[in-house]
Amino acid sequence: MIKSYTALLLAAIAALLTVAATGQPAQKPPPAGLPGFLRQLGRFSSAEAKTIARQIENGPRDLKRELAACRRAGIPGSWRQLRTSPPPAAQNAAPLYQRLTQLLKERPLDQKAYSLTYSIGTRYALTEEEIGTVRRLLAERRDVMDLVHQAAARPRCDFQRDWSKGWSVIFPNYSSLRLTALLLRAESYLLAKDGRYREAVANQVRGFRIAEHAASDPILMGYLTGLECRAVTRSGLEEILYLAGPNAEVAESVRRAILAHPSRFDLRRALAGDVALALAPSTVDLLRREGPKALAELAGPPAAGSGSNSLPALRDLSPGEKRIWLQLVDACEADYLRRMRLFIINLGKPAAKRAALAKRLYPVCEKPPHNPVHSLSILLVPVLERTILPGDRTRARERVLIAAGSLLAYKARHGTFPARLAQALPRPPTDPFSGQPLQYRREGKGFVVYSVGPEGKFNGGQPGAWPVGDQTFFRYPAPPPRRPEPQTPLPPPP
């Protein structure tokens, strides 16, 4: 996120400091004060300059107010609030994921077989030889699969991160968590393909525990990784439904499995955790201690000709420039906290209102905003609209699968699919995007059940089509499979 804003970042620095990008000594702000200084750079009108100058000068005061408002809203004001007591060793899956990460470094998976685990299922037409390759992978790498099963059996996961590092914290085990979910899905699919449906469902349900492990980190990255693992698990249960067809026992077991393992992932908790990380010593406070040079380094490697290597450290600034810099950082942090707080406290609103608020608090601009405070605070804010969709999409797809299980069970008992969804489900699941029941229609000898999607306009698509992008539906019978497109698998965990 930060690296993509390097140019915007450096433009904001240039707007506030008279240090030349070529490394000329810093100059004091002009006698006219900060408004005159801003006008001199030719970027702002007089009114704009006065407004920006006032915001920067009020930075320390506004920061105190925002920190107090965040405390009242229950948003952590310190990275220390992210720390937890470690669970009992016998309950903690984290050491197993660490062992798995190390094992895969020492003995990587066969890349061809690994890549096929992405495609195994009803959507893609794999040859029997390719399916056999996946079978051999799972059979020959019992060292890996044993760790997968052991980790999924443990109720908790705590890696005891050093949150004081802020955004410098590394997460080397997330790739192992994703891999665990993927291998479990492949194993469950093969069990179902062999007609061992009860074992397949029981095995696939373990993926919900893996997803909880991934989301145990109280930050946005953990939340999103957990949703990824949960999506893989839901996909595995969907494959079992397709393989079993109208089988009441299997359909009901899939439906009950999802209902028994509701998502407890909390976007509010994740975003609040990100706020705490931003306030860690190695993030915003680093900018106060080190000056513009630290901000340029945080943005990533300099672009050719950007001149960022010559940006000054705090010690290189004149007293007047230091004052401006520290006020700017305070104003930036206050603006960041305001945006995050307003978004977090409104997460309970309907999807459309949340999306509108996200766009307002994180405007997507073709050009950098003139206000350098906004330019810098946006560097810290995630793309808010993109934080909403994964959770809503996950809920929609799981509810669609619950409905599909009920429809297949109805067919097994009555010999036909119902005319209305309410005949199979007295209380049809609610579409999180519309607040209304999921949509359903008969198609020939089958059906499609679907969500209207984030735009509220999706109609279930054409017969014979698989979902694309954010489309959410279950169509039965399964559309024709196609050959998988060549893809590069995820690299083995570091």
C-alpha positions as CSV (number, residue, x, y, z in Angstrom):
1,M,0.0,0.0,0.0
2,I,2.6,2.5,1.0
3,K,5.0,2.0,-1.8
4,S,2.4,2.9,-4.4
5,Y,2.2,6.4,-3.0
6,T,5.9,7.2,-3.1
7,A,5.4,10.0,-5.7
8,L,2.5,11.5,-3.8
9,L,4.4,11.4,-0.6
10,L,7.5,13.2,-2.0
11,A,5.3,15.9,-3.5
12,A,3.8,16.6,-0.1
13,I,7.3,16.8,1.5
14,A,8.4,19.3,-1.2
15,A,5.3,21.4,-0.5
16,L,6.3,21.8,3.2
17,L,10.1,22.0,3.2
18,T,12.3,24.2,1.2
19,V,15.0,21.5,1.0
20,A,15.9,21.0,-2.6
21,A,15.6,17.5,-4.0
22,T,19.2,17.9,-5.2
23,G,20.5,18.1,-1.7
24,Q,20.7,21.8,-1.2
25,P,20.9,22.9,2.5
26,A,17.6,23.5,4.2
27,Q,16.3,27.0,4.2
28,K,14.1,28.6,6.9
29,P,10.4,29.2,6.0
30,P,9.8,32.7,4.5
31,P,9.1,35.5,6.8
32,A,5.4,35.5,5.8
33,G,5.0,32.3,7.8
34,L,3.6,29.0,6.8
35,P,0.8,30.4,4.5
36,G,3.3,32.5,2.6
37,F,5.6,29.5,2.5
38,L,2.9,27.4,0.9
39,R,1.9,30.1,-1.6
40,Q,5.5,30.6,-2.6
41,L,5.7,27.0,-3.9
42,G,2.9,27.9,-6.3
43,R,0.6,25.0,-5.4
44,F,-2.1,26.7,-3.4
45,S,-4.3,29.7,-3.6
46,S,-4.2,32.1,-0.6
47,A,-7.4,30.6,0.9
48,E,-6.1,27.1,0.4
49,A,-2.8,27.9,2.0
50,K,-4.5,29.5,5.0
51,T,-6.7,26.5,5.5
52,I,-3.8,24.0,5.2
53,A,-1.6,26.1,7.5
54,R,-4.3,26.2,10.1
55,Q,-4.7,22.5,10.0
56,I,-1.0,21.9,10.4
57,E,-0.7,24.4,13.2
58,N,-3.6,22.8,15.0
59,G,-2.1,19.3,14.6
60,P,-1.1,18.8,18.2
61,R,-4.4,19.9,19.5
62,D,-6.4,17.9,17.0
63,L,-4.3,14.8,17.7
64,K,-5.1,14.9,21.4
65,R,-8.8,15.2,20.6
66,E,-8.8,12.3,18.2
67,L,-6.9,10.1,20.6
68,A,-9.5,10.8,23.2
69,A,-12.3,10.1,20.7
70,C,-10.7,6.8,19.8
71,R,-10.5,5.8,23.4
72,R,-14.2,6.5,23.8
73,A,-15.0,4.4,20.8
74,G,-13.0,1.5,22.2
75,I,-10.2,1.7,19.5
76,P,-6.8,0.8,20.9
77,G,-4.4,3.7,21.4
78,S,-1.3,1.6,21.8
79,W,0.3,-1.5,20.3
80,R,0.5,-2.9,23.8
81,Q,-3.3,-3.5,23.7
82,L,-2.7,-6.1,21.0
83,R,-0.6,-8.3,23.2
84,T,-2.2,-11.5,24.6
85,S,-1.2,-14.2,27.1
86,P,0.0,-17.3,25.3
87,P,-2.4,-20.3,25.3
88,P,-1.4,-23.6,26.8
89,A,1.2,-25.3,24.5
90,A,-1.1,-28.3,23.9
91,Q,-3.8,-25.9,22.5
92,N,-1.6,-23.6,20.4
93,A,-1.3,-24.4,16.7
94,A,1.3,-21.7,16.0
95,P,4.3,-23.9,16.7
96,L,2.9,-26.4,14.2
97,Y,2.6,-23.8,11.5
98,Q,6.1,-22.7,12.2
99,R,7.4,-26.3,11.9
100,L,5.4,-26.6,8.6
101,T,7.0,-23.4,7.3
102,Q,10.5,-24.7,8.1
103,L,9.7,-28.2,6.7
104,L,8.6,-26.7,3.4
105,K,11.8,-24.6,3.2
106,E,13.8,-27.8,3.6
107,R,11.7,-30.1,1.5
108,P,9.4,-28.0,-0.9
109,L,6.4,-29.6,-2.4
110,D,6.5,-30.9,-6.0
111,Q,5.5,-27.8,-7.9
112,K,3.5,-29.5,-10.6
113,A,1.4,-31.4,-8.0
114,Y,1.1,-28.3,-5.9
115,S,-0.2,-26.2,-8.8
116,L,-2.9,-28.9,-9.5
117,T,-4.3,-28.6,-6.0
118,Y,-5.7,-25.2,-7.1
119,S,-7.7,-26.7,-9.9
120,I,-8.8,-30.0,-8.6
121,G,-12.6,-30.1,-8.5
122,T,-15.7,-30.0,-10.6
123,R,-15.0,-26.6,-12.2
124,Y,-11.9,-27.8,-14.1
125,A,-11.4,-30.8,-16.3
126,L,-8.3,-32.5,-14.9
127,T,-7.1,-35.8,-16.5
128,E,-7.0,-39.0,-14.4
129,E,-3.2,-38.7,-14.6
130,E,-3.4,-35.2,-13.1
131,I,-5.7,-36.3,-10.3
132,G,-3.4,-39.2,-9.6
133,T,-0.5,-36.7,-9.3
134,V,-2.4,-34.9,-6.5
135,R,-3.2,-38.2,-4.8
136,R,0.5,-39.1,-4.8
137,L,1.4,-35.8,-3.4
138,L,-0.9,-36.2,-0.4
139,A,0.2,-39.8,0.1
140,E,3.9,-39.3,-0.2
141,R,4.0,-36.1,1.9
142,R,2.6,-37.5,5.1
143,D,5.1,-35.3,7.0
144,V,3.2,-32.3,5.7
145,M,-0.3,-33.7,6.0
146,D,0.3,-34.9,9.5
147,L,1.2,-31.4,10.5
148,V,-1.9,-30.1,8.7
149,H,-4.2,-32.4,10.6
150,Q,-2.4,-31.7,14.0
151,A,-2.7,-27.9,13.5
152,A,-6.3,-28.1,12.5
153,A,-7.1,-30.1,15.7
154,R,-5.8,-27.4,18.1
155,P,-8.3,-24.9,19.2
156,R,-6.1,-21.8,19.4
157,C,-3.3,-20.1,17.6
158,D,-1.1,-17.3,18.9
159,F,2.3,-16.5,17.3
160,Q,3.2,-13.9,20.0
161,R,4.1,-11.2,17.6
162,D,6.2,-8.3,18.6
163,W,3.6,-5.6,17.9
164,S,6.0,-2.8,19.0
165,K,7.5,-3.1,15.5
166,G,4.4,-1.7,14.0
167,W,4.2,-2.2,10.2
168,S,7.6,-3.8,10.3
169,V,6.2,-6.9,11.8
170,I,6.7,-9.9,9.4
171,F,4.2,-12.7,9.0
172,P,6.1,-15.7,7.5
173,N,3.5,-18.2,8.4
174,Y,0.4,-16.9,6.5
175,S,1.5,-18.7,3.4
176,S,1.6,-21.9,5.4
177,L,-1.9,-21.3,6.7
178,R,-3.2,-20.8,3.1
179,L,-1.4,-23.9,2.0
180,T,-2.9,-25.9,4.8
181,A,-6.4,-24.9,3.8
182,L,-5.6,-25.8,0.1
183,L,-4.2,-29.2,0.9
184,L,-7.2,-30.0,3.2
185,R,-9.6,-29.1,0.4
186,A,-7.8,-31.4,-2.1
187,E,-7.8,-34.2,0.4
188,S,-11.5,-33.8,1.1
189,Y,-12.4,-33.7,-2.6
190,L,-10.6,-37.0,-3.2
191,L,-12.4,-38.6,-0.3
192,A,-15.7,-37.4,-1.8
193,K,-14.7,-38.5,-5.3
194,D,-14.2,-42.0,-3.8
195,G,-17.7,-41.9,-2.4
196,R,-16.6,-41.4,1.2
197,Y,-18.8,-38.4,1.7
198,R,-19.1,-38.5,5.5
199,E,-15.4,-38.6,5.9
200,A,-15.0,-35.8,3.3
201,V,-17.3,-33.4,5.1
202,A,-15.7,-34.2,8.5
203,N,-12.3,-33.6,7.0
204,Q,-13.3,-30.4,5.2
205,V,-14.8,-28.9,8.3
206,R,-11.4,-28.7,9.8
207,G,-10.7,-25.8,7.4
208,F,-12.9,-23.6,9.5
209,R,-10.5,-24.0,12.4
210,I,-7.6,-23.2,10.1
211,A,-9.4,-20.0,9.1
212,E,-9.8,-19.0,12.8
213,H,-6.1,-19.6,13.3
214,A,-5.3,-17.2,10.5
215,A,-7.6,-14.5,11.8
216,S,-6.2,-14.8,15.3
217,D,-3.9,-11.9,14.6
218,P,-6.0,-8.8,15.5
219,I,-5.1,-6.9,12.3
220,L,-6.5,-6.5,8.8
221,M,-4.0,-8.9,7.3
222,G,-5.0,-11.6,9.7
223,Y,-8.7,-10.9,9.0
224,L,-8.2,-11.1,5.2
225,T,-6.1,-14.3,5.4
226,G,-8.7,-15.9,7.6
227,L,-11.4,-15.1,5.0
228,E,-9.2,-16.6,2.3
229,C,-8.9,-19.8,4.3
230,R,-12.6,-19.8,5.0
231,A,-13.3,-19.3,1.3
232,V,-11.2,-22.3,0.4
233,T,-13.1,-24.4,3.0
234,R,-16.5,-23.3,1.7
235,S,-15.3,-24.2,-1.8
236,G,-14.4,-27.7,-0.6
237,L,-17.9,-28.2,0.8
238,E,-19.3,-26.9,-2.5
239,E,-17.3,-29.6,-4.3
240,I,-18.8,-32.3,-2.0
241,L,-22.3,-31.1,-2.8
242,Y,-21.6,-31.3,-6.5
243,L,-20.2,-34.8,-6.3
244,A,-23.0,-36.1,-4.1
245,G,-25.8,-34.5,-6.0
246,P,-29.4,-34.9,-4.5
247,N,-28.2,-36.9,-1.5
248,A,-30.2,-35.8,1.6
249,E,-27.6,-37.0,4.1
250,V,-24.7,-35.3,2.5
251,A,-26.6,-32.1,1.7
252,E,-27.8,-31.8,5.3
253,S,-24.4,-32.5,6.7
254,V,-22.9,-29.7,4.5
255,R,-25.6,-27.3,5.5
256,R,-25.2,-28.2,9.2
257,A,-21.4,-27.9,9.0
258,I,-21.7,-24.3,7.8
259,L,-24.3,-23.4,10.4
260,A,-22.3,-24.9,13.2
261,H,-19.2,-22.9,12.2
262,P,-20.3,-19.3,11.7
263,S,-17.7,-16.7,10.9
264,R,-16.6,-14.8,14.0
265,F,-14.2,-12.6,12.1
266,D,-14.6,-9.0,13.2
267,L,-13.6,-6.3,10.8
268,R,-13.9,-3.7,13.5
269,R,-11.3,-5.6,15.6
270,A,-9.0,-5.9,12.6
271,L,-9.1,-2.2,11.6
272,A,-8.7,-1.2,15.3
273,G,-5.7,-3.4,15.4
274,D,-4.3,-1.6,12.4
275,V,-4.7,1.7,14.1
276,A,-2.7,0.4,17.1
277,L,0.0,-0.7,14.7
278,A,0.1,2.7,13.1
279,L,0.7,4.2,16.5
280,A,3.6,1.9,17.3
281,P,7.1,3.4,17.8
282,S,8.4,2.2,14.4
283,T,5.6,3.7,12.4
284,V,4.2,7.3,13.0
285,D,6.5,8.0,15.9
286,L,9.5,7.1,13.7
287,L,8.5,10.0,11.5
288,R,8.7,12.3,14.5
289,R,12.1,11.1,15.5
290,E,13.7,10.9,12.1
291,G,12.0,13.4,9.9
292,P,11.2,13.4,6.2
293,K,14.0,11.0,5.3
294,A,12.2,8.3,7.4
295,L,9.0,8.9,5.6
296,A,10.7,8.5,2.2
297,E,12.3,5.3,3.4
298,L,8.9,4.0,4.6
299,A,7.5,4.7,1.2
300,G,10.0,2.2,-0.4
301,P,12.9,2.4,-2.9
302,P,13.0,5.8,-4.6
303,A,11.8,6.1,-8.2
304,A,14.4,7.2,-10.7
305,G,14.9,10.9,-10.6
306,S,12.6,11.4,-7.6
307,G,15.4,12.9,-5.5
308,S,14.1,11.1,-2.4
309,N,17.6,10.1,-1.4
310,S,18.4,13.7,-0.6
311,L,15.5,14.3,1.7
312,P,16.7,15.5,5.1
313,A,16.7,13.8,8.5
314,L,15.2,15.7,11.4
315,R,18.6,16.8,12.6
316,D,19.2,18.6,9.2
317,L,16.2,20.8,9.5
318,S,16.2,24.3,10.9
319,P,14.2,25.0,14.1
320,G,11.4,26.5,12.1
321,E,11.3,23.5,9.8
322,K,11.4,21.1,12.7
323,R,8.3,22.8,14.2
324,I,6.5,22.6,10.9
325,W,7.4,18.9,10.4
326,L,6.3,17.9,13.9
327,Q,3.0,19.8,13.5
328,L,2.5,18.1,10.1
329,V,3.0,14.6,11.6
330,D,0.5,15.4,14.4
331,A,-2.0,16.8,11.9
332,C,-1.5,13.7,9.6
333,E,-2.0,11.3,12.5
334,A,-5.1,13.2,13.7
335,D,-6.6,13.0,10.2
336,Y,-5.8,9.3,9.9
337,L,-7.4,8.6,13.3
338,R,-10.5,10.6,12.3
339,R,-11.0,8.6,9.1
340,M,-10.4,5.3,10.7
341,R,-12.6,6.1,13.7
342,L,-15.6,7.3,11.6
343,F,-15.3,4.2,9.4
344,I,-15.0,1.8,12.4
345,I,-17.9,3.2,14.4
346,N,-20.2,3.0,11.3
347,L,-19.4,-0.7,10.3
348,G,-22.9,-1.8,11.5
349,K,-24.7,0.2,8.9
350,P,-26.2,-1.4,5.8
351,A,-23.8,-2.3,3.0
352,A,-24.6,0.5,0.7
353,K,-24.1,3.2,3.4
354,R,-20.8,1.6,4.5
355,A,-19.6,1.6,0.9
356,A,-20.5,5.3,0.4
357,L,-18.8,6.2,3.7
358,A,-15.7,4.3,2.6
359,K,-15.5,6.2,-0.7
360,R,-15.8,9.5,1.1
361,L,-13.1,8.7,3.7
362,Y,-10.8,7.1,1.2
363,P,-11.3,9.0,-2.1
364,V,-9.8,7.5,-5.1
365,C,-8.2,10.4,-6.9
366,E,-6.5,10.5,-10.3
367,K,-4.3,13.3,-8.9
368,P,-2.8,13.7,-5.5
369,P,-4.9,15.9,-3.2
370,H,-3.5,19.4,-2.8
371,N,-3.6,19.2,1.0
372,P,-0.3,17.5,2.1
373,V,-2.0,16.5,5.4
374,H,-4.5,14.5,3.5
375,S,-1.8,13.2,1.2
376,L,0.2,11.8,4.1
377,S,-2.7,10.4,6.1
378,I,-4.1,8.5,3.1
379,L,-0.8,6.6,3.1
380,L,-1.7,5.1,6.4
381,V,-5.4,4.3,5.6
382,P,-6.2,1.0,3.9
383,V,-8.5,1.1,0.8
384,L,-11.6,1.1,3.0
385,E,-14.0,0.0,0.4
386,R,-11.9,-3.1,-0.3
387,T,-12.0,-4.1,3.4
388,I,-15.8,-4.4,3.4
389,L,-16.4,-6.6,0.3
390,P,-14.5,-9.8,1.4
391,G,-16.6,-10.2,4.6
392,D,-19.9,-9.6,2.8
393,R,-18.9,-11.8,-0.1
394,T,-18.0,-14.6,2.3
395,R,-21.3,-14.4,4.1
396,A,-23.2,-14.3,0.9
397,R,-21.4,-17.4,-0.6
398,E,-21.8,-19.4,2.6
399,R,-25.5,-18.6,2.8
400,V,-25.9,-19.5,-0.9
401,L,-24.3,-22.9,-0.1
402,I,-26.7,-23.4,2.9
403,A,-29.6,-22.8,0.5
404,A,-28.1,-25.1,-2.1
405,G,-27.8,-27.9,0.5
406,S,-31.4,-27.5,1.4
407,L,-32.5,-27.5,-2.2
408,L,-30.6,-30.7,-2.9
409,A,-32.0,-32.4,0.2
410,Y,-35.5,-31.4,-0.9
411,K,-34.9,-33.0,-4.3
412,A,-33.7,-36.2,-2.7
413,R,-36.9,-36.4,-0.6
414,H,-39.5,-35.1,-3.1
415,G,-38.0,-36.1,-6.5
416,T,-38.1,-32.5,-7.8
417,F,-36.8,-29.1,-6.9
418,P,-39.2,-26.7,-5.3
419,A,-40.9,-23.8,-7.2
420,R,-39.9,-21.4,-4.4
421,L,-36.9,-21.3,-2.1
422,A,-39.2,-21.1,1.0
423,Q,-40.5,-24.6,0.3
424,A,-37.1,-26.0,1.0
425,L,-36.1,-23.4,3.6
426,P,-39.0,-21.9,5.6
427,R,-36.7,-18.9,6.5
428,P,-34.5,-18.3,3.4
429,P,-31.1,-16.9,4.2
430,T,-30.7,-13.1,3.9
431,D,-28.5,-11.7,1.2
432,P,-26.0,-9.4,3.0
433,F,-25.9,-7.1,0.0
434,S,-29.6,-6.4,-0.2
435,G,-31.0,-7.3,3.2
436,Q,-33.6,-9.4,1.4
437,P,-33.8,-13.2,0.9
438,L,-31.5,-14.8,-1.6
439,Q,-32.8,-15.1,-5.1
440,Y,-33.8,-18.5,-6.6
441,R,-35.1,-19.8,-9.9
442,R,-35.5,-23.1,-11.7
443,E,-33.4,-23.7,-14.7
444,G,-34.6,-26.7,-16.8
445,K,-34.1,-29.7,-14.5
446,G,-32.0,-27.8,-12.1
447,F,-31.8,-24.4,-10.4
448,V,-29.7,-21.4,-9.5
449,V,-29.6,-19.7,-6.1
450,Y,-27.7,-16.4,-5.9
451,S,-26.9,-13.1,-4.3
452,V,-27.6,-9.8,-6.1
453,G,-23.9,-8.8,-5.3
454,P,-22.3,-5.6,-4.2
455,E,-24.0,-3.6,-7.0
456,G,-27.4,-5.1,-6.3
457,K,-28.0,-5.9,-9.9
458,F,-26.7,-9.5,-10.5
459,N,-29.4,-11.8,-11.8
460,G,-27.8,-15.2,-11.5
461,G,-26.1,-15.3,-14.8
462,Q,-26.7,-17.5,-17.8
463,P,-27.3,-21.2,-17.7
464,G,-24.1,-23.2,-17.9
465,A,-21.9,-20.4,-16.5
466,W,-19.6,-20.6,-13.5
467,P,-19.2,-17.5,-11.2
468,V,-16.8,-14.8,-12.3
469,G,-15.3,-12.1,-10.0
470,D,-17.6,-11.1,-7.3
471,Q,-20.6,-13.1,-8.6
472,T,-22.1,-15.4,-6.0
473,F,-24.3,-18.3,-7.0
474,F,-24.7,-22.1,-6.9
475,R,-26.0,-23.6,-10.1
476,Y,-27.1,-27.2,-10.4
477,P,-26.3,-29.4,-12.3
478,A,-22.7,-28.1,-12.4
479,P,-21.8,-26.2,-15.5
480,P,-19.4,-28.0,-17.9
481,P,-15.8,-28.1,-16.6
482,R,-13.0,-26.4,-18.6
483,R,-9.3,-26.9,-18.7
484,P,-7.5,-24.8,-16.1
485,E,-5.5,-21.8,-17.3
486,P,-1.8,-22.0,-16.7
487,Q,-0.9,-20.4,-13.4
488,T,2.1,-19.9,-11.2
489,P,1.6,-21.4,-7.8
490,L,2.3,-19.5,-4.6
491,P,5.9,-19.8,-3.7
492,P,6.8,-22.1,-0.9
493,P,6.7,-20.4,2.5
494,P,9.9,-18.5,3.3
